[in-house]
Amino acid sequence: MAYRPEYVALSDEELVKLFHAADKSNDRGACHGVFNVLVERYQKRIYFAARKMVHGDHDEADEIAQDTFVKAYEALGTFRGEAKLYTWLYRIMMNAVIQRSRKSKTRQMVGLEDLENTLESAEPGPVDAMLRTETTKLIEMAIETLPPKQQRVFIMRHFEELPYEDISQVTGTSVGGLKANYFHAIRKIGEYLQASGRMTEELAHRMQNDA
């Protein structure tokens, strides 16, 4: 596919308009040039977002990212800008994750290595490091007990830090419903950690602020 470096400085909205014009005139070369810029702009974000959803599996995340952009290319001609382009891409990625999950009949889960950043001590000793690893595993186990919708909302809000309005665009759920889902997810994770005796003061404070 052709790559058009002069497109790099254009906004998403300008690129979409160019794609629509090229698509209408059946100029496949121009379509490819525009779309390659969008791929370059968002492929890493989509890949890492997918990887969080599939327990850190590189191959699975890579396939999902590829599927996402294939479907996005096919559908971009009908994109009307009701949502941000990244939110639209994220929705396609999320649908691919859900479809794969249904086919494999397994619950896709986030890899939680980043959660260690929420725990105490930037430079732990051997005992602290062991405790942090154990707490990370417990948090992962806690999230695995959540219903699938609460898992997805928690991941999008806590890890991706997406605004509720964007998550609403992805899931088709009202902002109020999403806040309720996130609140229940936070509460259940907190209860799980408290029952294990592994809820730290810092983590409890962070989770209270999130809720």
C-alpha positions in Angstrom: 0.0 0.0 0.0 1.1 3.5 -0.8 2.3 5.8 2.1 1.7 9.5 1.8 4.0 11.4 4.2 2.2 14.7 3.4 -0.9 13.3 5.1 0.9 12.8 8.5 0.2 16.4 9.7 -3.5 16.2 8.9 -6.2 15.6 11.7 -8.3 12.5 11.9 -11.3 14.5 10.6 -9.3 15.7 7.5 -8.0 12.2 6.8 -11.5 10.7 7.0 -12.8 13.3 4.5 -9.9 12.5 2.2 -10.7 8.8 2.5 -14.4 9.4 1.8 -13.6 11.5 -1.3 -11.1 8.8 -2.6 -13.6 6.0 -1.8 -16.3 7.8 -3.7 -14.1 8.2 -6.8 -12.8 4.6 -6.4 -9.2 5.8 -6.0 -7.8 2.8 -4.1 -4.3 4.2 -4.1 -5.5 7.4 -2.2 -7.6 5.3 0.1 -4.6 3.2 1.0 -2.4 6.2 1.5 -4.8 7.8 3.9 -5.5 4.6 5.8 -1.8 3.8 6.2 -1.4 7.1 8.1 -4.3 6.1 10.4 -2.7 2.7 11.0 0.6 4.3 11.8 -1.1 6.7 14.2 -3.1 4.1 16.1 -1.7 0.6 15.6 0.3 0.6 18.9 -2.5 1.9 21.0 -4.9 -0.6 19.6 -2.4 -3.5 19.9 -1.7 -2.7 23.6 -5.4 -2.1 24.4 -6.1 -5.6 22.8 -3.2 -7.1 24.7 -4.6 -5.9 28.0 -7.8 -7.8 27.1 -6.2 -11.1 26.3 -4.0 -11.6 29.4 -0.8 -10.2 27.7 -0.9 -12.7 24.8 1.2 -11.1 22.0 0.1 -13.3 19.2 -3.6 -13.0 20.1 -3.3 -9.2 20.5 -1.5 -8.9 17.2 -4.2 -10.9 15.4 -6.9 -8.8 17.0 -5.2 -5.6 16.0 -4.8 -6.8 12.4 -8.5 -7.8 12.3 -9.4 -4.4 13.7 -7.7 -2.5 10.9 -9.0 -4.8 8.2 -12.5 -4.3 9.4 -11.9 -0.5 9.9 -10.7 -0.2 6.3 -13.8 -1.9 5.0 -16.1 0.3 7.1 -14.3 3.7 7.1 -16.3 4.8 4.1 -19.4 4.7 6.3 -17.8 6.4 9.3 -19.6 9.7 9.9 -17.7 11.0 12.9 -20.4 10.5 15.6 -17.6 9.3 17.9 -13.9 10.0 18.0 -11.9 7.9 15.5 -10.0 6.1 18.2 -13.2 5.4 20.1 -14.6 3.9 16.9 -11.5 1.8 16.4 -11.6 0.7 20.0 -15.2 -0.5 19.5 -14.1 -2.6 16.6 -11.2 -4.0 18.6 -13.5 -4.8 21.5 -16.0 -6.6 19.3 -13.2 -8.7 17.9 -12.1 -9.6 21.4 -15.7 -10.6 22.4 -16.1 -12.6 19.2 -12.9 -14.5 19.9 -13.9 -15.0 23.5 -17.2 -16.5 22.5 -15.6 -18.8 19.9 -13.0 -20.1 22.3 -15.5 -20.2 25.2 -12.9 -18.6 27.5 -13.0 -15.4 29.4 -10.4 -13.0 28.1 -8.6 -11.2 30.9 -6.2 -8.4 31.2 -2.5 -8.8 32.1 -1.9 -7.0 35.3 1.8 -6.3 35.3 1.1 -2.6 35.3 -0.8 -2.8 38.5 2.4 -3.2 40.4 2.8 0.6 39.8 -0.1 1.2 42.2 1.5 -0.7 45.1 4.0 0.6 47.7 7.7 1.2 47.4 9.4 2.2 44.2 12.5 0.1 45.0 11.4 -2.9 47.1 13.6 -5.4 48.8 13.2 -9.1 48.2 10.4 -9.5 50.7 8.6 -6.4 49.5 8.9 -7.6 45.9 7.5 -11.0 46.8 4.5 -9.4 48.5 3.9 -7.0 45.6 3.9 -10.0 43.2 1.4 -11.8 45.4 -0.8 -8.8 45.6 -0.8 -8.4 41.8 -1.8 -12.0 41.4 -4.6 -11.5 43.9 -5.9 -8.4 42.0 -5.8 -10.5 38.8 -7.8 -13.2 40.6 -10.3 -10.6 41.9 -10.9 -9.2 38.4 -11.4 -12.7 37.1 -14.4 -13.0 39.4 -16.2 -10.1 37.8 -18.9 -10.5 35.3 -17.6 -10.0 31.7 -19.2 -6.6 31.3 -17.8 -5.3 34.6 -14.4 -6.7 33.5 -14.5 -4.7 30.3 -15.7 -1.5 31.9 -13.0 -1.8 34.6 -10.3 -2.3 32.0 -11.4 0.6 29.8 -11.7 3.0 32.8 -8.9 1.9 35.0 -6.2 0.9 32.5 -7.1 2.8 29.3 -8.3 5.8 31.4 -11.1 6.3 28.8 -13.7 8.9 29.7 -17.2 7.5 30.5 -18.5 9.2 27.4 -16.1 7.3 25.2 -16.8 4.0 26.9 -20.5 4.6 26.3 -19.8 4.9 22.6 -17.9 1.6 22.7 -20.4 -0.4 24.7 -23.7 1.3 23.9 -24.3 1.6 27.7 -25.4 4.9 29.4 -22.9 6.8 31.4 -24.9 6.2 34.5 -24.9 2.5 33.8 -21.2 2.5 33.3 -20.5 4.3 36.5 -22.6 1.7 38.3 -20.7 -1.1 36.7 -17.4 0.4 37.6 -18.5 1.1 41.2 -19.6 -2.5 41.6 -16.3 -3.7 40.0 -14.2 -1.6 42.4 -16.3 -2.8 45.4 -16.0 -6.4 44.5 -12.2 -6.2 43.9 -11.9 -4.4 47.3 -13.9 -7.0 49.1 -11.8 -9.8 47.5 -8.5 -8.1 48.6 -9.8 -7.3 52.1 -10.9 -11.0 52.5 -7.4 -12.0 51.6 -5.8 -9.5 54.1 -3.8 -8.0 51.2 -5.5 -4.6 50.9 -2.8 -1.9 51.4 -3.7 1.6 52.6 -2.4 3.2 49.4 -4.4 0.8 47.2 -7.6 1.3 49.2 -7.2 5.0 48.9 -6.7 4.8 45.1 -9.7 2.5 44.7 -11.8 4.8 46.8 -10.9 7.7 44.6 -11.6 5.7 41.5 -15.0 4.8 42.7 
